[in-house]
Amino acid sequence: MKVLHACSELYPLLKTGGLADVMGALPFAQKEIGIDARIVLPAYPAIIAGIPDTVVVSEFDNFAGHIVLRYGEYKGVGST
């Protein structure tokens, strides 16, 4: 099974409420039982600081302005 989580925060990179706690644990627990879980996050400065090795995948302009899509991997707390 493949699962894509879309959220606005991820503990410990950015936390404003309980969603960050869930997203900081659920996808990693899913991976432990064999689910291909991924997370899509906005590139807020706190997120970029916690995932420094990102690669630009695409850039385009739309009604919201110039959009830059980046890809990076976050392995979780205490990983390298």
C-alpha positions as CSV (number, residue, x, y, z in Angstrom):
1,M,0.0,0.0,0.0
2,K,1.1,3.5,-0.7
3,V,0.0,6.5,1.4
4,L,0.7,10.2,0.8
5,H,0.1,12.5,3.8
6,A,-0.4,16.2,3.1
7,C,0.0,18.4,6.1
8,S,1.2,21.8,7.2
9,E,3.5,20.8,10.1
10,L,5.7,17.9,11.2
11,Y,7.3,17.4,14.6
12,P,10.1,18.2,15.3
13,L,10.6,20.5,12.3
14,L,7.5,22.7,12.8
15,K,4.9,22.4,15.6
16,T,1.9,24.6,16.3
17,G,-0.6,21.9,17.4
18,G,-1.4,18.2,17.7
19,L,-1.2,17.6,13.9
20,A,2.6,17.9,14.1
21,D,2.7,15.1,16.7
22,V,0.6,12.8,14.6
23,M,2.6,13.5,11.5
24,G,5.8,13.0,13.4
25,A,4.8,9.5,14.4
26,L,2.2,8.0,12.0
27,P,4.1,7.8,8.7
28,F,7.1,6.3,10.5
29,A,4.9,3.7,12.2
30,Q,3.3,2.9,8.9
31,K,6.8,2.4,7.3
32,E,7.6,-0.1,10.1
33,I,4.7,-2.3,9.1
34,G,5.6,-2.2,5.4
35,I,3.5,0.7,4.1
36,D,5.1,3.1,1.7
37,A,4.2,6.3,3.5
38,R,5.3,9.8,2.3
39,I,4.7,13.3,3.5
40,V,4.1,16.5,1.5
41,L,4.8,19.7,3.3
42,P,5.0,23.4,2.5
43,A,8.6,24.7,2.3
44,Y,8.4,27.0,5.4
45,P,11.8,28.2,6.6
46,A,11.6,25.9,9.6
47,I,11.0,22.9,7.3
48,I,13.8,23.8,4.9
49,A,16.2,24.3,7.9
50,G,15.4,20.7,9.1
51,I,15.7,19.2,5.6
52,P,18.7,21.0,4.1
53,D,19.5,18.7,1.2
54,T,16.5,19.4,-1.1
55,V,16.5,19.4,-4.9
56,V,14.4,21.6,-7.1
57,V,12.0,19.4,-9.1
58,S,10.0,22.0,-10.9
59,E,9.3,25.7,-11.1
60,F,6.3,27.5,-12.6
61,D,4.2,30.6,-12.4
62,N,0.5,30.6,-11.5
63,F,-2.1,32.8,-10.0
64,A,-0.3,32.6,-6.6
65,G,3.0,33.7,-8.0
66,H,6.2,31.8,-8.7
67,I,6.1,28.2,-7.4
68,V,9.2,26.1,-6.6
69,L,8.6,22.4,-5.9
70,R,11.4,20.7,-3.9
71,Y,12.2,17.1,-3.0
72,G,14.0,16.1,0.2
73,E,14.1,13.2,2.6
74,Y,13.5,13.4,6.3
75,K,14.3,10.2,8.1
76,G,13.0,11.2,11.5
77,V,14.3,12.2,14.9
78,G,17.9,11.0,15.6
79,S,18.5,9.7,12.1
80,T,21.4,10.7,9.8
